Amino acid sequence: MNIGWNGAVKQAEEAVISVYDHGFLYGMGLFETFRTYGGQPYLLERHLHRLSDGCRSIGIHYTPDIEVFREWLTSLMESNQLTEAYVRLTVTAGESVLGLPSTDYMQPNVLLLVKSLPAANAQLYEEGRQLALLHTKRNTPEGEIRLKSLHYMNNIVAKRELLQLDAADGAEGLMLTREGWLAEGIVSNLFFVQDGTVYTPSIDTGILPGVTRSRVIELAQESGYSIAEGLYTWSELLAADEVWVTNSIQELVPVTTLRDRNGYISKVGAGTAGVAFRELLTIYREKTRSGLDN
C-alpha cells in the first residue's frame, strides 16, 4: 500500500516518524477523515479549514493549499488503484526536544492515508442501527472547543466498552457528558426529531463540531425544519420520533433501537428510517453528486 508523506507518495515502509515527534510523545497533532464521491473529496475546503484552524490554536504551523492537496490525493489514489477512497489526513507536530515545548511547531509532518470505502449497505439506511448508552463519559475538550486530535483514548475506551456489551451487530455507542447530557457517539454526531423539530447536542457539551453535522444542520434549515442545539437527556432521546447519527464516511445513518445501560431496548418511532431522515439523506446525497459542495 502506498501512503502520502509530506507531499510525496511513498511505500508505507518508507515513511518513518521520529521517536521525538511530539505527535508520538504527547499526542500533539490533528486529523481529518472524509471520503470521495466521483473521485473528488467531499467538503474538502471545510475539512482543511477546520484542520488548519485547529493547528493554529495549538501552535502547529500548517496551512494547506487546497489545489495542491487535491493533486496529492489524486496521485495517491491512482498509485493504489482506487477510484473512490476513505481518506485520513494527519498532521503531527514534528520533532522537538524531550519535554513540553516553549515555542511553536514550525516543521510538522503530514501523513495521508487512503483505503477502499466500506461496501454499500442499503439495508442499514432502511432498518438502521442500535445506539447503546455507555458508562464511559465524554471527556472535556482540551481547549475552548473539541479538536479532532490524536488524543483518542476516550473514544477507544468507549469502543472497548461497546464491544463487551451484547449490543446488536453494528451498534454505535453513545456517551454522555459528566453532567448527564447527551453528547455524541464514538465516531458520530447525534440528531433526533420530536414534533417536527430537529435537535442536536450543543457544541457547549464538548462534542466535536463535525463537518457532516454542520452540513446536515444547513440542509435541514434549507428544507424548512426548525433546528435546536442545546442540552438534552436520555429520556428526551427515548421520546424522539426519529434518531440518526452522522459522520463523513457513512453520511446519515438511522437509529431504530436504543439500548440503555441495563440492556433494555426501546424502539425508535416505527422501528425503521423516518420521514425527516429519508428526506435529508436524499438531499445530502444529491449534493454529493452535484459537485457543488466539493
Secondary structure by P-SEA (a helix, b strand, c coil): ccccccccccccccbbbbccccccccccccccccccccccccaaaaaaaaaaaaaaaacccccccaaaaaaaaaaaaaaacccccbbbbbbcccccccccccccccbbbbbbbbbbccccccccccbbbbbbbcccccccccccccccccccaaaaaaaaaaaacccccbbbbbbbcccccccccccbbbbbbcccbbbbbcccccccccaaaaaaaaaaaaabbbbbbccccaaaaaaccccccccccccbbbbcbbbccccbbbbcccccccaaaaaaaaaaaaaaaacccc
